[in-house]
Amino acid sequence: QVQLVESGGDLVQAGGSLRLSCAASKSILSLFYMRWYRQAAGNQRELVARIERNGATYYVDSVKGRFTISKDIANNTMYLKMNNLKPEDTAVYYCMCSSAYGDAWGQGTQVTVAS
């Protein structure tokens, strides 16, 4: 089973940028898809973006045009570039992946956007 570790979360001012990383312990080449979720305090976890095996991407409406999901197969890493951050983007961000062996989740990384 693949293990995932997120990094890159930080405190940033509104309008700023961050890049989150999700490092996998094994090759991500055969994964069905990889996703970024986030969970704000008191809220349910929500899907933010996903990237399929073929590279196709999807974004929740609230982040379209501001966030970019990508993956580096050579380095077994997925990224989430976040621009023009807003206070409502404040949350713990989790990466997950799906493979023939099941789903795996990272431990989360905190993103805090100050107004």
Steps between C-alpha positions, in 0.01 A plus 500: 500500500635841407561756774448873447663795675382857447710811550497868414222627722561836665353828620463743210333834439193522281603528137812296561607166357605158627598174342403180676684176432385142546787253491417135438707210631460309172461573134187700419501387140237231550271692734144542375489857621633736765298765680530796733236545767466763769319523827434827676421505870142391557448405137494177308795397290457621143663406173712784365666352191584171341734376229438180312754247378482655153559847640144628477416742779195615691449793738224603734345826381632703792864444399477502121745744348696527826621146576694265273545129565792317341714193544863411448517131421879489509497626859177325610356831613174686450472875542234760562602852403273748668490863386295796616423328827195609695416467870236243407778276368615449858486127575700185548586369155521126442621303203365159411546246227321197366662186363426136448598448864252754636504862613769679697499833683765734626504652847410852384671837488358822645439800276400821674415812301492823698281787387 
